[in-house]
Structures are given as C-alpha cells and as structure tokens.
Amino acid sequence: MSGSTLIMVALAGIFLLLFLVIRTKLHAFVALLLVSLLVGIAAGMPLGEVITSIQNGMGGTLGFVAVVVGLGAMFGKMLEVSGGAERLAATMINKFGEDKAQWALGITGFIVAIPVFFDVGFIILVPIVYGLARKTGKSLLHYGIPLLAGLAVTHSFIPPTPGPIAVAQLVNAELGWVILFGTLAGIPAMILAGPVFGRYIGKKIHLEIPDYMEIEEREYDKDLPSFGMITSLILIPLVLILLNTVSSVLLEEGNMARDIFVFLGHPFVALTIATLLTFYLLGTKRGYSRQEVQDIATKALEPAGIIILVTGAGGVFKQVLIDSGVGEVLGEMMGDSALPPIVLAFLIATAVRVAQGSATVAMVTAAGLITPLLEMVGMTGPALGLIVIAIASGATVLSHVNDSGFWLVNRYFGMDVKDTLRSWTVMETIIGLTGFIVVLIISFFI
C-alpha cells in the first residue's frame, strides 16, 4: 500500500476517533479500540495480526501503567480520607499569612495533586477558598485560581498522576526525567497562572459563594496527620525515582550503589514503599482497622480503572499504527516537517484537546502519533522526558465547554460560560504555554 494511502488511513482514523468521542459520545476506551481495529484492517494488515497488535499494545502499556496508577490511586485515597490535604492547606496558610494565602493555596494544590486526582483535590479544598473569600470580601477567583493552577499543573506534569505516566510509557521516557522537567516547567506555570493571574482576574470578575453551594465542613473521625508526615510521604516516591535516574547517569554499570538506587527507584518499588507507609502511618497507626484500610484501597481503584483502560487503549492505537506501517509513513511525513519533534508533539496534543475536550485522550492520542517519529530520529533519555511535558502542555491549553473540568469549576464558582472562559480557560492556557516554552528552551541545551 502506498504511503499516501496509509496517511489517508491514519487521518481517517483520527477523524473517526474524534467523531465517535464528540458526536456519538462513545466512551474513549471503546472508541480507541474500534478505531485501532479499523485502521489495522484498512492499512491491509492480516486480520490475525490486527488482533495480535491489539494484545501486544494493551499488554505492553498496562504492564506498567496499571501498577503505577493503581498504587498511586491507593496512596492518594489514604491522603484524602485522613485529611492530609486539609492539613497541608491549613499549615501553608498559617505559614504564609492570610495576605499571601494565594501563594499558600497554589503550593498546596501543587503538592496535593501529585497523589490525589485533580477533581477530588479541588472538591476537598474548595471550602477553604470559600472561607477566605467570605472573610476578606475578595472574589472567589482571587483564591480559587491559584488553587486550581497548583492542582492542574501537577495533575498534567508530574507523575504518579495518570496523564504523564501514560505518555511516559507510550514514548518510553524515564519517569525521573519526567518528574524533573515537569517540576521545572510546573513551578513557573503555577506562579503565572495562579497567584499572578488570580490577582488580576479576581479584580475583573467578582464572584460570591453561589447560593446553592452550602458545603458543610468535612468531619474526620481522627485528628489530622502532621504536615511533616504528609509532605514526607508525598516526597518519598518522587525522591526515590529521581535517585534512580541520577544514579543511572552518574554511576557506572555494575556499581552496587547504582543497582540499589535503580531497584528502589523503580516506580513499582518506590510507589509500593510509599503506599505501604501510607497504609500504616495514615491508616492502622491512626486507629483504622485493617479491614477499613482495605476498603479505602479498594474504593480508590474505581476511578483509576477507567483511566488505566483508556491508557491501555491508547497503547493499542500506537501499536497498530506501528505494526501496520502507518506509523513509519507518519514519522517520515513529520520528519520532513521543518518543525522539531517537541513542537509537533505540542501541536498534535493541542489539536486533539481542543477538538474533544479530554486531556487524557489528547495525551494518549498525541503520544501514539508522535512515537514513530521519535523512534525514527533516535530520540532517547532526557529528550523523551521533554516530549512528555510538551504533550502534557498541549493537552492542557484551551479547556472549554467540552471538558468536564470546565463545568466543575463553573458550578463550584457559580459562573456563566463567558466568565468561565475568561478565568478557567485562560488559566489552563497559561499553564500549557508556560510549560511548553520552558521545555522548548531546555531542549536547546539537551
């Protein structure tokens, strides 16, 4: 089959995927599987090989993603149930003082969203935003935008949140590099989109607490855990994973210290250690029975399961593109472009994000499409970490009415669509553009 025909097959597959997700509201997992099947058949693959590609793509992706996302979800759920997020917020606001509460909320969101899903972190912490707005008479956006920016940045940029985990696995990037570059890009993104933009938009749009949002303060049967314990638990897996990456660069193969750090810093081991510590320190040590801890962990896997399956389907799409030969032709076409891979990765993720709304679908689709080019140009090591953040940045910008996050913020802050576009959409775009600019600059030195 000619290269131009294969390109037409790939484009038709992408348009069909967008049509199924946007117009027919078919679940992204089923849509990705169906499109993968049809692309394989249309590209002329033998039917048996299409099935083999699907199995290999799903297995190769889930072997890593399911373990990391599953452990991360349990870890985050223990933090949520124990009141760890509130402890972080209360301590940060006390340390910074009420006049710098914006910075406290931005940093709290940044830390909390590493183990806790974005929407859960927001719902837990939004009463603090309400309380500050009521007390000071300032707009909800003055405090809400910094919190949202902190949550959104780490949700998109820093593992073990599902988005960057999924993309890292699909493009074969080391998580240590992703964490490092996600942090370097995320800090300026959080500052600009959070306290800086929050101060500006809070003066432009004054929002009171919506009448229908009478939120009662959450009751906890145990005293809240200490600030030091919560920050330590969150940092343990990140530090171990970074030590793995650093030791692989600095120490020679066969070195005992390197072998130990590589083992302890593998995401499976690092997250298992962190999750077991949360079960003990936030669970049994604080009076929860073993059965209660088990029930909390089981409940955590419900939302994680959907993300894991969508990511697996993204792996299937990538594998079918590669095995059918479509990926090679796509890679050659992109390779002929004057644009560097990091810019292409950002633009593809942005296009899919704007078209269908879901950041996760945008990430896995962009990763599937860009992978053949990365293999063709032999991109490895730190450069792949930069590609992950470029894709995550593209999948963050221009959130609008087809994104569930848009409506979550719209409802909790009682805004109309126009004001949600002026606040939330602009904030998300600042995060994505800042993240992309930072990794683009870093790419000139790597």
N, C-alpha and C positions, 0 to 999 in steps of 0.2 A: 504494500500500500504506500502511495506517495506521501511525502512529508506534508504537503499542503492539505491532503485529505485527513491526515492524522491531526493536524492543527484544527481543522473544522470539527472533527470529532471531539477534541478537547474543549473547544469553545461551546459547542452544543451541550456538552456535559455540564459545563459551568452554568450556562443559562437555564438548563433544565433544573439544576440544583436550586438556583435562586427562585425559579418559578414554583417548585414544589414547596419550598420553605415559606415563601412570601404569600403566594396566591392560594395554594391549596391547604396551607397550614399543616402540611405533613411534618411529623416530628423529624428533627435534623438527623437522628440516628438512622431512621428508615430511609430518609431521602438520600443520605450519603451512600448507604449500601446499594440502593436501587440504581443510582447514577453510576456507581462503580461497576455494577453488573453490566449496564447498558453500554458504558464506554468500552469495557473489555470486549464485548461482543461486536460493537460497531468498529472497533480497531482491528478486527479479524483474528482475535485470539481463539484458539480451540476452546470449546466450552469447558472441558475438564480443567484447562489451565486457568480459566477465569475463577473457578471455584478454589483452586489451589492458591491463587493470588490473594483471594479474599481471606482464606485461612491464615496464610503467612502474614498478611498485613495486620489482621486483627491480633494474632498471637504475638507477633514481634512488638507491637505497640503496647498491648495490655500487660505483657510480661513485666514491664517496668512501671507503666502508668498506674495500673490498678493497685500495686503495692504502695507506691508513694502517695497517691491521692487518698487511698483508704486509710493509711496510717495518719496522714495529715488531717483528715476529717475527724478522726477519733481524738487526736491531740487538741484540735480546735474546739470540739464539743465539750471536752473536760474544762477547758478555759472558760467557755461560755457559761456552763452550768455552775461553776464555782464562783462566778462573779469577778473573775480575773480582769475582764475588760473594764468594768467599773472602777476597780482598784487602780488600774493604770491611769484612767482619766482623772479620778479624784486626786491622786498623788501629783500628776503633772500640773493640774490647775493650781493646786496648793503651792507647788514649787515656783511656777511661773508668775502666779498672782493673777487676779481677775482681769487686769488691764492687758495682759499678754495671753489671755485664755485662747485666742485664736491659734497661737503657736502650740500651746499645750494640746489642743484638740487635733491639730494637724499631725503632730508627732504621735499622739495616742492612736489615731487612725492608722498611721504608717506602721506602727508596731503590731496593733491588734489584727490587721488584715493579713499578716503573714500566716498565722494558723487558722483564722476564723474567716468564713465566707463573707464577701462584701455585704450582702443584704442583711445577714444576721448581725454583723458588727454595727451596721447603721441602726437597725431596729433596737439593739441593746443600748446604744449610746445617744440616740436622739432625745431622750428625756433630759439629758444634761444640757443639750442645746436649748431646749425649751426653757429650762430653769434659768440659764444665763440670760436669754432674751427677755424673759419676764422680769428678771431682777434689774437689768440695765436699761430696758426700754429700747434696745437696739433691734435691728431687723434679724429675723431668724437666719438669713443668709450670711450675716456678719460672722456667726459662729458655725453655721451649718456647712458652708462651702469649704472652710479649712478641714473640718472633719471628713467630709466626702472626698476631698482631694487626697488626704492621707490614706483613706481606705482604698480609693480607686487606684492609686499609684502602686501600692504593694500587691493589690489584687491582680494587676496586669503584669508587673515587672519581676516580682521576687518569689521564687519557689519557697515552700511547697504548695503555693496556690496552683490550681489546676491548669490555668492558661499557659504560663511559661513552662510548666512541667510537660504539657502536651507538645508544645512546639520544640522544646529541647530534645525530646525523644524522637520526634519526626525528622529533625535535621541533624541528629546525632551530636548535639552540643553537650559539653560537660556542665553540670549544674553549678559547679564552683564559679566558672566564668559568668554564667547567667546571673548568679547572686551578686557577684562583684559589679558587673556592668549595670544590672538592674538597680543596685543601690546608688551607683554614681549618677545614673540618669534620673533616678527617682527622687533624690533629695532636692535638686533644683526644680524639678517638675512640681513637687509638693509645695515648695515655697511660693513659686509664681502662681500656681493655680489655687493655692489655699489661702494663707494669710494675705498675700498681696492682692489677688483678685477678689477675695472675700471682703476685704475692707472697701474696695471700690464698688462692687455690686451691691453691698449692703446699704450704701448711701443712695444708690439709684433705685433700688426696689425695696420698699419697707414691707416686711411681712410679719403679721402677728401669728400667734399659735392658732391653727384652724379650730373652729368650734367643735368639729366632730372628732378631734384628736385629744380626747381626755385620757391620757395614758397614766395608769397608776404606776407608782414606783415598784420595781420588781422586788419581791421578797426572797431572801435567801435563808435557808434553814441553818446555815453555818456562817461563822464570821468570814469576812472576805480574806482571801490569801494576801500575803505581803507583796509589795511592789517588787522587791528584790527577787523573790521566788519566781514571780511571773516573767520578769524580763530575762532571768537566767534560763528558764525553761524554753523560752522562745529562741534565745541565742544559741543554746547548746547544739541543735542540729545544723544551724547555719555556720557556726564556727567549725564544726567537725567537717562539713562538706568543703568549706574553704581550705582547711588544712590539707585535705585530700588533694585538691587542685594545686596548691602551692608546693606541697612536698613532691608531687609528680614532676613539677618544673625544676625545683632546686636540687633534689636528691637523685643520685644515680640508681638505676635498677639494681635490685639485689640488696640494697641498703635496708637493714632491719627496721629502722625508724620509718622509712618510706612505706614499707609493707604494712606496718601497724596503722599509720595515718590513712593509707589508701583503704584499708579494711574498715576502720572506724568511721571514716568519712564517706564511705559509700552511702548514698541516700537511704538504702534499705536499712543498714545498720544504724546510721545516725538518727533516723526517724523512729526506729524501733526503741532505741535507748530513750529518746525524748518522750515517746508515748508511754512507755512503761513508767518513767518517772512521774508523768502527769497522773497516771492511774493511781500511783502510790501517794505522791505528795498532795495532789488536789482531790484525791478520792479516799482511799482507805485510811490514810493518816488523819484525815479531817472528819472521820466518822461515817463515811459512806460504807455500806456493806458491799461485799464482793459482787453480789447479785445486782445491786444498784449501779455499780461501775460497769458491769457487763451490759446492762440495759442501756446506759448512756452511750456506750461504744457502739452498740447495735443500731441505735437510732441515728447515730452520726453517719452511718453508711447509706441511709436512704437517699439524701440529695447527692452524695458522692457517686452513687451508682449510675445516675443519668449522665453525669459529666464523664465518667470512665467510658461508658458505652459510646458517647458521641466522639470522644477522642479515638477510641478503637476504630470507629467507622472512618475517621479521618486518616488513620493508618492504612485502612483498606483502600481508600481513594488514592493515596500516594503510591501504594504497591501496584495497583492496577495501571496507573499512569506509567510507572517504570517498566513493568513486565510487558505491557502492550507495545512499547516503543514510542508512545505518545510523549512520555516524559523526556526522552532523548531529543525529539524534534523540538519540543517546547524549550528545552535547555539551550539548544543551538540558536533558536529564534531569540531568546532572551540574551544569549551570549553575544549576538550580533548587535544588540542594542548599545547605544552609547552610554546608557545608564549603568552605574555599578550595581552589583547584586543587592547591596544594602538598601539602595533607593528603590529598586524593583520590589523587594520584599515589603517595604513600607507601603508602596503604592497599591500592590495587589491586595494586601490586608485592608487598606483603607476602602478600596472599591467594594470589596465583599461586605465589609462592615456597614457602609452607608446603604448598600442595597438591601440587606436582610436583617440588620439590627443586632444579631447575636455576636458578641465578641469571641466566644469560644468557637463558633462555626467559622468566623472570619480567620481566626488564628490557624485552625487545622486545615482549612482550605488553602490559605496562603502558603503554609508550610509544605503541603503536598505538591503545590505547583512550583515552588522555588527549589525544592530538593534536587531535582535532576540537574539544574544549573550549578548548584553548589558542588555536586559530585563531579561535574564536568570540569569546573575550574580548579578542583582540588582544594577547596576551602576547608581548613581544619582549625582545631584549637580555639584560641580566643576569638578569632573572626566569626566562628559559628555562634558564640555567645552574643556577639554584637547583632547578628542576624535575628536571633530570638527576640531581643529587645526592640529591634526595628519593626518586626512583625507585630509584637505586642503594642507598640506605639500606634501603628496603623489601625489596629483593631480597637483602639480606644477613642480616636478622634470622632467628632461629628455624631455623637449619640443623639438620636432624635426619636420621633414617635413610634418607630418600630423596635425600640429597645425597652426591655422590661425595667431597667434601671431608671429610665426617663420617667416612667409612670410612678415608680416607687417614691422618688423624690418629689414629683408633682403632688402626690397625695399627702405625704407627711408634712410638706410645707404649705399646702393649700394654695398652690399657684395655678394660673391659667397656662395654656400651652405656650403663648408668646413669652411669658416671663421664665418658663422652664427652659426654653431655647436660649434666652439671654443669659441665664445663670448656669444651669447644669451643662448644657451643650457646649457653651464657651469654655467652662472649666475642664471638661473632658478633652476638648481640642487643645487647650494649653498644655495639658499633661502629655498628650500624644506628640505634639510638635516639639515640646521641650525634650522629651525622651529621645525622639528621633535625631534632633540636632546634636545632642550630647554624644550619642553613639556614632553619628556620622563624623564628628570631629575626632573622636577616639580612633575611628577606622583609618584615619590618615597616618596614625603613628604605629599601627599594628600590621 
